[in-house]
Amino acid sequence: MFEFMRNYKKWFLLILLIFIIPSFILASFYTFSENKYDKYTKQDLVVIGKHAISLDDFRNTYIKVIKKIESEIGDQFDYKKLDTINMRIKVLHDMIREKLLHIVATDNNFKVSEDFVRNAIKAIDWGQGNNNFSFDHYANFLSTRGIDPYVFENFYRNKLSAEQILNNITISSHFPESLANLYAKSFFQKRFIKIIDYQSKMFNDKNSFTDEEIKDWYYKYNSKLILPENIDLEYIELNFDSIIKNLVINNDELLSFYKKNKINFITPEKRKFNYIKIFLNHNISQLEKSNILKNFIDIKANINTKTYSIDNLKKDLMLIKGINKIDLFLDNYLTEEEFINKFNINIKNDIFKMKHNEISNIIDFQNDFYIFEIKNIENANVLSFDLVKDKIQQKLRLEKANLIFYEKYNMLSQKISKNIDLKEIAKNLNLKYEKLNIKKNVTVDNHSIFNNSKIISELFKPEFLKNKSNSDIIKLSNQNFIACKVIKHNLSYLPTLEEAKFNIQSILDNEISIKNAISYGQNELKLLKNGDRRLENLKFSEIIEISRNSNCYNLSDKLIDYVMKIPLNEIPGYFGLPYDNGFFLIYIEKVEDINDFALTQEFNTFLSNSYGDCEAYSIFHELCDQYKVKILDSTKNLLELQTF
């Protein structure tokens, strides 16, 4: 199964949610200035045709977003951790997008219906929970922020109209089904192989080379010997995962929490019920609807619920004029919350007051009728300590780890500002400490931090190299911070011929070893194909299952791609692949296609959605060009985290 979902950190989820709730909608409310600009001013950040986003527009929006996050995080809020370059870019990008789409929608007279606007506003949680819209609460919410509902609804109507420009492209995009099926077949197909890896080190005979050969190589290829600019660096790391990893809450703390919070471990009442949905004729009159209700009351008055079921009721109701059809749904077992989510109607007070075997009155909802029958009631109860112990452990570990993390962060900030030795700080705060050499423009393979080219480029900026003190705390993520210090800065350097002799000898040795490995592998392949060598006579690996959809025993992408491209009519068979350090001898035994309709459909849907998103992204950039969107130099200070 492919990994469509990823685990996100707490703050990332929080920030993501901030962008879709009323506070951000209201923040963006202030970005739609209708002033037109003949030329931009020093305070403008972005120009879109004859419109602009000013520093004041950005300031208003950004402050409102930050304040909302502060209200959600509470005491743990730290402005310095949140106010990052990426955060400012994200807000500015969203403002550009909304402003541009608003202008396009206005220029082209895009509209949405009043019902669409009304339903969209009702779908927003205005502080009373989802599906619980109250106009009074909504109006109060806006008025406390100095916004007239009429003005806001006009703004939101324009916003929804603008969003339709890209939404319609995304959802209406069509990716050819035959091509999608072909991609799915290729993506999920499995191939079973055996390999021999003839590595160059197996053919290293320690050849000898004359001084003239070494000298000749040096003057031809000495650019390969240049040592890049590099730094000797020490750093310490504060990482949330390392704190929580070995943190365990003892049983007494768990039990104490359980006793104080038993009310939070109550399983809500559940009810098992059957129900029927009555589909009325499209052109039914009010008189016919009244007649159905009257007939139902008469039927219900003369039934014995112990012997009469909702199935009998369905048959009786079908005889009444005005009913198109009736569907019967059996054995629904739901809590009140699940009931509301399923039916999207606020009728739980009626249903959850009914007794066992009782049949409800007719409920009129969205031009259809519903009738419910209670079959069983499972009372609420308190879960035992053993059942919730692990959940409590997880909660308390997270809380304690957060507390330790922020305490360490504060102590780290103080010690860094005093330029205390990093190794001493690491020892006092139990943080990771490491020294390493980092080359300019070269990431450190398999390193959790310095495998990032952006971080490497930051380390080689002149201001960082000149600093002989501890760096400021550098934020890698909301739960990962480092502080660094340059021990030594080494400039780029070309070794002399004498200094490079040993390295040149090794390089020449390796080149010959690789040629020998490839030559040997190709000869073995030829013998196998001619029938002069048998599979069992060679030390092939065990069978390896590979596909484009899974990690394949750390095999290289080049090898997997090569194997997956072999035509089916050549399988089973022997194949060879030279690579940088030798030669792969490969035997492909068989191919297996996955015939999973649900998986194929999921893949096709994913492919189609991605295709639609790409088209929408492309259209957005075309609109940027068409409306001459220009990001001005005045954004430089803003994005370098200067105050504004």
DOTORPA-482331 format. One line per field, with one value per residue (C-alpha): residue number from 1; x, y, z. Coordinates in steps of 0.5 Angstrom, whole numbers, always signed. Example, Ala and Ser with C-alpha at 12.3 -4.5 7.8 and 13.67 -1.06 7.14 Angstrom:
2
seq 1,2;
u +25,+27;
v -9,-2;
w +16,+14;
//
This chain:
644
seq 1,2,3,4,5,6,7,8,9,10,11,12,13,14,15,16,17,18,19,20,21,22,23,24,25,26,27,28,29,30,31,32,33,34,35,36,37,38,39,40,41,42,43,44,45,46,47,48,49,50,51,52,53,54,55,56,57,58,59,60,61,62,63,64,65,66,67,68,69,70,71,72,73,74,75,76,77,78,79,80,81,82,83,84,85,86,87,88,89,90,91,92,93,94,95,96,97,98,99,100,101,102,103,104,105,106,107,108,109,110,111,112,113,114,115,116,117,118,119,120,121,122,123,124,125,126,127,128,129,130,131,132,133,134,135,136,137,138,139,140,141,142,143,144,145,146,147,148,149,150,151,152,153,154,155,156,157,158,159,160,161,162,163,164,165,166,167,168,169,170,171,172,173,174,175,176,177,178,179,180,181,182,183,184,185,186,187,188,189,190,191,192,193,194,195,196,197,198,199,200,201,202,203,204,205,206,207,208,209,210,211,212,213,214,215,216,217,218,219,220,221,222,223,224,225,226,227,228,229,230,231,232,233,234,235,236,237,238,239,240,241,242,243,244,245,246,247,248,249,250,251,252,253,254,255,256,257,258,259,260,261,262,263,264,265,266,267,268,269,270,271,272,273,274,275,276,277,278,279,280,281,282,283,284,285,286,287,288,289,290,291,292,293,294,295,296,297,298,299,300,301,302,303,304,305,306,307,308,309,310,311,312,313,314,315,316,317,318,319,320,321,322,323,324,325,326,327,328,329,330,331,332,333,334,335,336,337,338,339,340,341,342,343,344,345,346,347,348,349,350,351,352,353,354,355,356,357,358,359,360,361,362,363,364,365,366,367,368,369,370,371,372,373,374,375,376,377,378,379,380,381,382,383,384,385,386,387,388,389,390,391,392,393,394,395,396,397,398,399,400,401,402,403,404,405,406,407,408,409,410,411,412,413,414,415,416,417,418,419,420,421,422,423,424,425,426,427,428,429,430,431,432,433,434,435,436,437,438,439,440,441,442,443,444,445,446,447,448,449,450,451,452,453,454,455,456,457,458,459,460,461,462,463,464,465,466,467,468,469,470,471,472,473,474,475,476,477,478,479,480,481,482,483,484,485,486,487,488,489,490,491,492,493,494,495,496,497,498,499,500,501,502,503,504,505,506,507,508,509,510,511,512,513,514,515,516,517,518,519,520,521,522,523,524,525,526,527,528,529,530,531,532,533,534,535,536,537,538,539,540,541,542,543,544,545,546,547,548,549,550,551,552,553,554,555,556,557,558,559,560,561,562,563,564,565,566,567,568,569,570,571,572,573,574,575,576,577,578,579,580,581,582,583,584,585,586,587,588,589,590,591,592,593,594,595,596,597,598,599,600,601,602,603,604,605,606,607,608,609,610,611,612,613,614,615,616,617,618,619,620,621,622,623,624,625,626,627,628,629,630,631,632,633,634,635,636,637,638,639,640,641,642,643,644;
u +0,+3,+4,-1,-1,+4,+5,+5,+8,+3,+5,+4,-3,-5,-2,-5,-12,-11,-11,-18,-22,-26,-20,-16,-22,-23,-15,-16,-22,-17,-13,-18,-17,-20,-15,-12,-5,-2,+5,+7,+9,+15,+11,+8,+10,+7,+4,-2,-3,-6,-7,-2,-1,+2,+6,+0,-4,+1,+2,-6,-6,+0,-1,-8,-6,+0,-5,-10,-4,-2,-9,-9,-2,-3,+3,+7,+7,+14,+14,+21,+19,+13,+16,+20,+22,+17,+11,+12,+13,+6,+2,+5,+4,-4,-5,-2,-7,-13,-12,-10,-16,-21,-18,-19,-26,-28,-26,-29,-36,-35,-41,-44,-51,-54,-55,-48,-45,-51,-49,-41,-42,-46,-41,-36,-35,-37,-35,-41,-38,-40,-47,-49,-50,-54,-55,-55,-48,-45,-47,-45,-38,-37,-40,-35,-29,-33,-35,-42,-45,-47,-40,-37,-42,-40,-33,-34,-38,-33,-28,-32,-33,-25,-24,-28,-23,-18,-23,-27,-20,-18,-24,-26,-19,-20,-14,-15,-17,-13,-7,-8,-9,-3,+1,-3,-1,+7,+7,+4,+7,+12,+19,+23,+30,+37,+43,+51,+54,+61,+64,+71,+74,+73,+78,+83,+90,+94,+97,+104,+104,+110,+112,+110,+103,+102,+105,+101,+94,+95,+96,+90,+85,+88,+81,+78,+83,+81,+79,+73,+72,+70,+69,+70,+64,+61,+54,+49,+42,+35,+31,+24,+24,+30,+27,+20,+23,+25,+20,+16,+11,+10,+4,+2,+2,-2,-7,-8,-9,-15,-18,-18,-21,-26,-31,-27,-27,-34,-36,-43,-49,-50,-57,-58,-64,-67,-70,-74,-73,-79,-78,-84,-86,-83,-89,-93,-98,-98,-105,-102,-96,-101,-105,-99,-98,-105,-105,-98,-101,-107,-103,-98,-104,-107,-100,-97,-90,-88,-90,-90,-84,-81,-81,-89,-90,-86,-91,-97,-94,-93,-100,-101,-101,-96,-90,-85,-81,-79,-72,-71,-64,-63,-58,-55,-51,-49,-48,-51,-45,-44,-52,-51,-45,-49,-55,-53,-60,-61,-66,-62,-66,-72,-69,-65,-71,-74,-75,-74,-78,-81,-82,-81,-86,-85,-79,-79,-72,-70,-77,-76,-79,-75,-78,-74,-74,-70,-68,-63,-60,-53,-52,-46,-40,-34,-28,-23,-16,-13,-17,-14,-8,-4,-8,-6,+1,+1,-2,+2,+9,+7,+5,+12,+16,+13,+15,+22,+23,+21,+25,+31,+30,+30,+36,+39,+37,+41,+47,+48,+47,+53,+57,+58,+62,+58,+60,+59,+52,+51,+53,+49,+43,+44,+44,+47,+54,+58,+64,+64,+67,+63,+64,+61,+55,+56,+51,+53,+50,+45,+46,+39,+41,+47,+44,+40,+43,+40,+43,+50,+49,+47,+53,+58,+55,+61,+57,+57,+64,+67,+63,+68,+62,+56,+51,+44,+39,+37,+30,+30,+23,+18,+21,+28,+33,+41,+47,+53,+60,+66,+72,+76,+75,+79,+79,+79,+86,+89,+94,+101,+103,+107,+102,+97,+101,+98,+91,+92,+95,+88,+84,+88,+88,+80,+79,+82,+79,+72,+74,+76,+69,+65,+69,+69,+61,+60,+64,+59,+53,+55,+57,+50,+46,+50,+49,+56,+55,+49,+45,+47,+54,+54,+53,+47,+43,+36,+30,+29,+22,+22,+17,+16,+11,+16,+23,+27,+32,+36,+37,+39,+34,+38,+38,+30,+29,+33,+29,+22,+24,+26,+20,+16,+18,+25,+23,+25,+32,+39,+41,+47,+48,+55,+55,+59,+63,+62,+57,+50,+49,+42,+37,+29,+25,+18,+13,+7,+1,-3,-11,-14,-19,-20,-12,-12,-18,-15,-9,-13,-16,-10,-7,-13,-13,-5,-6,-12,-8,-2,-7,-9,-2,+0,-7,-5,+2,-1,-5,+1,+4,-2,-3,+4,+5,+11,+14,+18,+25,+21,+20,+27,+27,+21,+23,+30,+26,+27,+21,+16;
v +0,+7,+12,+18,+20,+23,+24,+32,+35,+39,+46,+44,+42,+48,+53,+49,+49,+57,+58,+55,+58,+64,+68,+67,+69,+75,+77,+76,+80,+86,+85,+86,+94,+96,+102,+102,+104,+108,+106,+103,+106,+105,+101,+96,+89,+86,+89,+86,+90,+96,+93,+92,+89,+94,+93,+95,+90,+84,+87,+87,+80,+77,+80,+77,+70,+70,+72,+67,+62,+65,+64,+57,+55,+59,+59,+55,+61,+64,+69,+68,+60,+62,+68,+65,+66,+60,+63,+70,+67,+63,+68,+73,+67,+66,+74,+74,+68,+71,+78,+75,+71,+76,+81,+75,+74,+81,+82,+76,+77,+70,+69,+64,+63,+66,+59,+57,+63,+62,+54,+56,+61,+56,+50,+55,+54,+60,+58,+53,+47,+44,+43,+48,+55,+60,+67,+71,+68,+69,+76,+77,+74,+79,+85,+84,+85,+91,+88,+89,+82,+85,+87,+81,+77,+81,+80,+72,+72,+75,+70,+64,+66,+67,+60,+57,+59,+54,+49,+47,+46,+41,+37,+37,+35,+28,+23,+18,+12,+7,+11,+11,+3,+2,+7,+3,-4,-2,+1,-5,-10,-15,-18,-23,-23,-26,-22,-22,-16,-16,-10,-7,-8,-16,-14,-10,-13,-6,-5,+0,+6,+10,+17,+19,+16,+19,+26,+26,+24,+30,+35,+33,+31,+35,+39,+33,+33,+40,+40,+45,+50,+47,+48,+45,+45,+44,+44,+42,+39,+40,+35,+33,+26,+25,+27,+23,+17,+14,+18,+13,+15,+11,+7,+11,+18,+14,+12,+19,+22,+16,+18,+25,+25,+19,+23,+23,+16,+15,+11,+15,+11,+7,+6,+0,+2,+1,+6,+8,+13,+15,+18,+23,+24,+30,+34,+32,+37,+40,+36,+30,+31,+32,+26,+22,+24,+23,+16,+15,+17,+13,+7,+8,+9,+2,-2,-6,-5,-12,-15,-10,-8,-2,-7,-8,-1,+0,-5,-1,+6,+4,+4,+11,+16,+21,+16,+14,+9,+7,+4,+0,+1,-5,-5,+2,+2,+9,+14,+21,+24,+19,+20,+27,+26,+21,+24,+31,+33,+35,+30,+26,+29,+26,+19,+19,+19,+14,+7,+0,-2,+5,+7,+15,+20,+22,+27,+31,+33,+36,+34,+27,+23,+19,+14,+11,+4,+3,-4,-4,+1,+0,+5,+9,+6,+8,+5,+1,+3,-2,-1,+7,+6,+6,+12,+16,+14,+17,+24,+25,+23,+28,+34,+32,+32,+39,+42,+39,+41,+48,+49,+46,+51,+57,+55,+54,+61,+64,+60,+61,+69,+68,+65,+59,+53,+49,+42,+44,+47,+40,+36,+41,+40,+33,+35,+32,+34,+33,+36,+35,+37,+40,+42,+48,+46,+39,+36,+30,+24,+20,+26,+28,+36,+37,+33,+40,+44,+50,+49,+48,+55,+59,+56,+59,+66,+71,+73,+66,+65,+71,+70,+67,+66,+61,+62,+64,+58,+56,+53,+47,+45,+47,+41,+41,+47,+47,+52,+52,+55,+55,+52,+53,+56,+52,+55,+51,+48,+44,+39,+39,+33,+30,+31,+28,+22,+17,+19,+19,+12,+10,+13,+9,+3,+4,+5,-1,-5,-3,-4,-11,-12,-10,-15,-21,-20,-19,-25,-29,-26,-29,-36,-36,-34,-39,-44,-45,-43,-46,-41,-46,-46,-38,-35,-31,-28,-31,-29,-21,-19,-12,-6,+1,+1,-1,-1,-6,-8,-2,-4,+3,+6,+5,-3,-3,+2,-3,-9,-6,-4,-11,-13,-18,-23,-23,-26,-31,-29,-26,-19,-15,-7,-4,+2,+7,+1,-5,-10,-13,-20,-21,-27,-25,-31,-29,-23,-22,-17,-15,-15,-11,-7,-3,-1,+1,+5,+9,+10,+12,+17,+20,+20,+24,+29,+30,+32,+36,+40,+41,+44,+49,+50,+52,+56,+60,+62,+63,+68,+71,+73,+75,+80,+82,+80,+83,+82,+88,+89,+92,+85,+83,+86,+83,+76,+77,+77,+84,+88,+91;
w +0,-2,+3,+2,+9,+13,+21,+22,+28,+33,+31,+24,+25,+29,+24,+18,+22,+23,+16,+15,+21,+22,+24,+18,+14,+18,+17,+9,+10,+11,+5,-1,-2,-8,-8,-15,-16,-22,-19,-13,-7,-2,+2,-3,-3,-9,-15,-19,-25,-22,-15,-10,-3,+2,+8,+12,+9,+10,+17,+19,+16,+19,+26,+26,+24,+30,+35,+33,+34,+41,+43,+41,+44,+51,+56,+51,+46,+43,+38,+36,+34,+30,+27,+21,+14,+12,+16,+13,+6,+7,+9,+3,-2,+1,+0,-7,-9,-6,-9,-16,-16,-13,-19,-24,-21,-21,-28,-31,-27,-24,-19,-14,-12,-5,-3,-4,+0,+6,+6,+6,+12,+16,+15,+19,+26,+29,+36,+37,+34,+27,+24,+30,+26,+30,+26,+33,+35,+28,+28,+35,+33,+27,+31,+37,+31,+28,+22,+19,+17,+10,+9,+11,+6,+0,+2,+3,-4,-8,-4,-6,-13,-14,-11,-16,-22,-19,-16,-22,-26,-20,-20,-27,-30,-33,-33,-39,-36,-40,-39,-31,-31,-35,-30,-24,-27,-28,-21,-17,-21,-18,-21,-17,-18,-16,-17,-16,-15,-18,-14,-16,-9,-11,-17,-13,-15,-12,-19,-19,-24,-26,-24,-31,-31,-24,-27,-33,-29,-25,-30,-34,-28,-22,-22,-19,-13,-11,-4,-3,+2,+8,+16,+22,+26,+33,+34,+40,+38,+42,+39,+42,+40,+44,+50,+49,+47,+54,+58,+62,+67,+73,+75,+81,+77,+72,+77,+80,+74,+72,+79,+78,+71,+71,+68,+61,+61,+60,+54,+52,+51,+45,+41,+36,+32,+25,+21,+14,+9,+6,-1,-3,-10,-13,-14,-8,-5,+2,+2,+1,+6,+11,+9,+10,+17,+19,+16,+20,+26,+25,+24,+30,+35,+33,+34,+39,+39,+42,+36,+30,+27,+23,+17,+18,+18,+11,+8,+11,+9,+2,+1,+2,-4,-5,-3,-9,-5,+2,+4,+10,+14,+20,+26,+26,+33,+34,+40,+40,+37,+31,+30,+29,+24,+20,+19,+19,+23,+30,+32,+37,+43,+40,+38,+45,+49,+46,+50,+47,+41,+41,+34,+33,+30,+22,+22,+16,+13,+6,+3,+5,+12,+17,+22,+27,+31,+38,+38,+44,+49,+51,+57,+59,+63,+66,+62,+67,+69,+65,+59,+59,+62,+55,+53,+60,+59,+52,+54,+60,+57,+52,+57,+61,+55,+52,+59,+59,+52,+53,+60,+56,+51,+55,+59,+52,+50,+56,+56,+48,+49,+55,+49,+54,+51,+47,+50,+57,+55,+52,+58,+63,+59,+56,+49,+43,+42,+35,+31,+24,+17,+12,+5,+2,-3,-1,+4,+9,+7,+12,+17,+20,+20,+15,+9,+7,+2,+5,+12,+8,+4,+11,+14,+9,+9,+11,+17,+20,+18,+21,+28,+33,+38,+39,+33,+35,+36,+29,+28,+24,+26,+32,+35,+33,+34,+34,+36,+32,+32,+27,+30,+23,+16,+11,+4,-3,-4,-10,-7,-10,-14,-8,-4,-9,-11,-6,-8,-15,-14,-11,-16,-22,-18,-17,-25,-27,-21,-24,-31,-29,-25,-31,-36,-31,-30,-38,-39,-34,-37,-44,-41,-38,-44,-49,-44,-42,-35,-30,-25,-20,-21,-19,-12,-14,-8,-5,-9,-8,-10,-13,-15,-16,-10,-4,-1,-5,+0,-1,-8,-12,-16,-22,-21,-20,-26,-30,-28,-29,-36,-38,-44,-41,-47,-45,-38,-35,-37,-35,-36,-34,-31,-31,-25,-22,-18,-21,-25,-23,-26,-26,-26,-27,-25,-26,-26,-22,-23,-18,-19,-14,-16,-10,-10,-17,-17,-11,-15,-21,-16,-13,-20,-23,-17,-18,-25,-23,-18,-23,-28,-23,-21,-28,-29,-23,-26,-32,-29,-25,-32,-35,-29,-29,-21,-19,-12,-10,-7,-1,+1,+2,+9,+11,+9,+13,+19,+20,+25,+21;
//
